[in-house]
Amino acid sequence: MTAHPAPAVAAVIPAKDEADRIAATVRAVRGIPGVDLVVVVDDGSSDDTAEIARAAGAEVVRHARNRGKAAAMTTGAGYVARHEGVEGRVGGSDGRRPLLFVDGDLEGTAANLGVLVPPVLEGRADMTIATLPPQKTAGGGHGFVVRLARKGIEDLTGFVPQQPLSGMRCISRPAFDAASPLARGWGVEVGLTVDVLMAGLRVEEVPCELHHRVSGADWRGQVHRAKQYRDVALALARRRVRRGLR
């Protein structure tokens, strides 16, 4: 009997100026069962993120300038596709690795993302989304973006997510294809959820013990949340147009 290679998963870590955290994140992700490729996309960092990630064992792709999370995710997925063209490893049911998207600031807690992988590898879900516990440091926002995202996803798909902005996801390649091109900027997570569901595919939220840096209440945090709100609203508006909704 011919032995078949074990299913594999590729982890993609978009990162910008994460020199203090990226090594621990990469090491934790490399220890997740099934993950045989870790790709860090350095999205225009001004620090040593790329060099540190490479030293920790990741493959590294660099953007010369900051292009945003959606672009970094697309670049990472493209790198994985080229890698598979060379290696031909076994991944999901279509022979391609599912993609595990990981935020660069999770450090050691990234090891807990392993629970996102089995439902996708086993075909029980086309995309899994991590739901996080209360963070060690409270954020400075008032929930406006979360409420906008949750209500928009519900209106378009009927699905009511607990944490619609969670960036930690495992997704099959057919589901990623269905959601491409990705929504721009900070609307990428909402766009992914809506597009995968509108394609008739399955989404499952999975609790994960994760901790990351949260935006504060200072002016930088407020600017970040304003950009988030803008991008989420734009992603939802474009998908309403596709559905013929107002």
N, C-alpha and C positions, 0 to 999 in steps of 0.2 A: 504494500500500500504506500502511495506517495504521501510524504508528510507535507502539509501546507504551512507556510509561514503564519505566525500568530498575527492577528489584526493589529495594525499600528495606528497611532494618532500623532499628528504634528501640532505642536504648540506654537502659536504666534503671539509675540509680546510687543505691542507698540509702546515705545518709550521715548520720552523727551526729558533730558536733564534729570535722570534717575541714577546718577553715579553712586549715591549713598545706599541704594536699595536693590539695584538690578542684580548684583551677584547672588544675593540670598534668594531672590525670586527665581533666577535661572536654576540654581542648584535644587531648589524645592521642586520645580516643575520637571526637571530631569529625572527625579525620583518617582514620578507618578507612573504606575504600571501601565504599559501600553504606549507611552510617549517615547518615540525613538528619534524625534527630530525637534529641536527647539530653535526657533528663528526669532531673533530680536530685530525689530525695525526701528533704527535710531532716526527719529523724525526731527532732524535738524538740531540736535543737542549742541549746547555750547560747553559742555563738560566732557568727561571721559566715559560716558555711558557705553559707547560702542566698544572701546578697548576693554573695559571691565567685563562686559557681557561676553566677549569673545574668550577672555581668560577663564571665565566660569564655565565654558563649554558650549556656548550657543553659537550657531551660525548667525552672522550679522549682515544686515543690509542697511545702507545709510541713505537718507534723503539729505541733499545738500542744504536744503532750507526746510523750515517747518511747513508741512502740507496738511496736517490735521489727521485725526484718528482714522477716519474712513479711508483716506489714502494709504495710511500705514498698514491697515488691515488688508487692503487690496494688494499692496506690494508684498506682504508676507504670504498671502495665498498664492500669488504668482510665483514666488520663490519655491514654495512647496511643490507646485505643479511642475516646475522645471526640474527640481530634484527627483521627482518621481519618474520623469521621462528618462532619467539616467539610471535610476536604481530599479524601478519596476516592483517595489515592495507591495505586499497585499495590504489594503486598507479596509474600507467599508464594502458594502455589497457590490459596488460598481468598480472595485479595485483601487479606489483612491482613498487616501487617508482622510478621516474627518479632521476638522480643524478645532483646536482648543484655543480660544482667545483669552489672554491673561493680561491684566493690568500690571505694569511694571513695578508698582510700589507695594505689592502684597508681601514681599519678603518671605519668611518661612511659612506663613499661613497658606501660600500658594499650593503647598502639598495637599491641602484638603480639597482641591479641585478635582481630585480623582473620581469623586462621586458623580461628576457630570458625564463621564465617559461611557460607562456600561449601557445606559439606555440608548445611546446613539449607536454604539458598536453592535448591540444586540437587535437593533431595528425597532425598539419600542418607542422611540422618539426621533424626530428629524433634527430637533434643536433642544438642548437643555440650557436653562438659565439659572445661575446661582442667585439665591436669596441670602442676604447677609444678616447677621445678628446686629444688635445695636453696637455702634462703634465706640472705641475707648474714648475718643474725643468727639463731642457733638458738633455737627456742622452748623454753619451760620445762616442757612436758608430758612424759608418759611413754608416749603413744600409746594410752591406754585408750579414749578416745572414738573414735579412728580404727578401732581393732580392733572395737569394738562396732558401729560403723556398717557396716564392710565385711562382717562376719559376718552382720549382720542383713539387708543387701541381698542377699547370696548366698543365705541361707536362703529368702528370700521370692521371689526371681526367678531365681536361678542365675547372675546376673551378678556378677563379682568386680571391683569398681572399684579402680583404683590409689589414687585420692585421693577418697574418698567425701564429704569435707566441702568440696570445692572449690566456691566460690560463683560463679565466672565461668562462665556458660553462655549458649549461644544456643539458643533453643527456639521451635519453631513455635507458632502460636497454638492450633491444635487440641490439641497436646500440653500447652500451658499450661492449656487448658480441662479436659483430662483429669485434671490434678493439682490442680485447684481444688475446694474451698478448700485453701490451702496449709497444710502442717503448721506448728504454732506455733513461734515463737522460733527457736532454733538447730537445730531439727529440720527446717528447711525444705528443705535440700539433700537430705537422706536421703529425705524424703517425696517430693520431686520425682522422684528417680531411681526409687524403687519404684513410684510411681503411673504414671509414663510407661511403664515396662516392663510393668507389670501390665495396661495398656491395649493391649498388643500392639504398641507403637511402638518405634522404634529409638534406641538411645543409643550415642554414640561418644565416647571420651576422646581429646583432642588435646593434645600437648605445646605449652606456651606459655612463653616467656621472660618471666615475671612476677615482680615482687618487691613485697612489702607488709609492713606492720608485723605482727610476731608477738607473741603473748602471752608475757610473761616468767614467771619463777619466783616472783615476789613474791605477796603475798596477793591482789592484784587478778587476777593471772593464774590463780591457783588457783580463785578464785570464778568467773571466766569459764568455766573448764573444767568446773567442777561443774555450772553451768547448762547448758552444752553437753551433758554426759552425760545430765542429766535430760531435756532436750528430745528428744535423739536416741532415748533409751530409750522415751519416750512415743510418738514418731512411729512407731517400729517396733511397739510393742505394739498400737496402734490398727490398724495394717495387718495384723498377725497375726489380730486379731479378724475383720477383713473376710474374710480367707482361711479362717477357721475353724480356725486353728492355735493351739496353746497355747504 
